[in-house]
């Protein structure tokens, strides 16, 4: 894995925030794992913080809110399995 995040480091130095960098990396075609690695390397974020930004960048919601929207579907699937 040869990650070159120099363009994102330059953008950080120019004032780009992590969410903006995430959107730029997504537009550039970086895969989801590379985008999280970029956030961690360039912005010195924890895995949890980088994951929260990735969820926010993909859904517009913070991770907790997004996970809460998944709960009804999970409950429905579990109920169907019990039948």
ChimeraX attribute file (.defattr): number of C-alpha atoms within 10 A of each C-alpha:
attribute: neighborCount
match mode: 1-to-1
recipient: residues
	/A:1	4
	/A:2	4
	/A:3	9
	/A:4	9
	/A:5	17
	/A:6	11
	/A:7	12
	/A:8	23
	/A:9	18
	/A:10	12
	/A:11	17
	/A:12	16
	/A:13	11
	/A:14	9
	/A:15	10
	/A:16	15
	/A:17	13
	/A:18	22
	/A:19	16
	/A:20	16
	/A:21	22
	/A:22	25
	/A:23	17
	/A:24	16
	/A:25	21
	/A:26	17
	/A:27	9
	/A:28	9
	/A:29	11
	/A:30	15
	/A:31	11
	/A:32	15
	/A:33	11
	/A:34	16
	/A:35	23
	/A:36	24
	/A:37	19
	/A:38	25
	/A:39	27
	/A:40	18
	/A:41	16
	/A:42	20
	/A:43	16
	/A:44	12
	/A:45	17
	/A:46	13
	/A:47	13
	/A:48	12
	/A:49	15
	/A:50	23
	/A:51	21
	/A:52	19
	/A:53	25
	/A:54	25
	/A:55	18
	/A:56	17
	/A:57	18
	/A:58	14
	/A:59	11
	/A:60	12
	/A:61	16
	/A:62	16
	/A:63	18
	/A:64	10
	/A:65	12
	/A:66	15
	/A:67	12
	/A:68	10
	/A:69	12
	/A:70	10
	/A:71	11
	/A:72	11
	/A:73	11
	/A:74	11
	/A:75	11
	/A:76	11
	/A:77	11
	/A:78	11
	/A:79	10
	/A:80	9
	/A:81	8
	/A:82	7
	/A:83	5
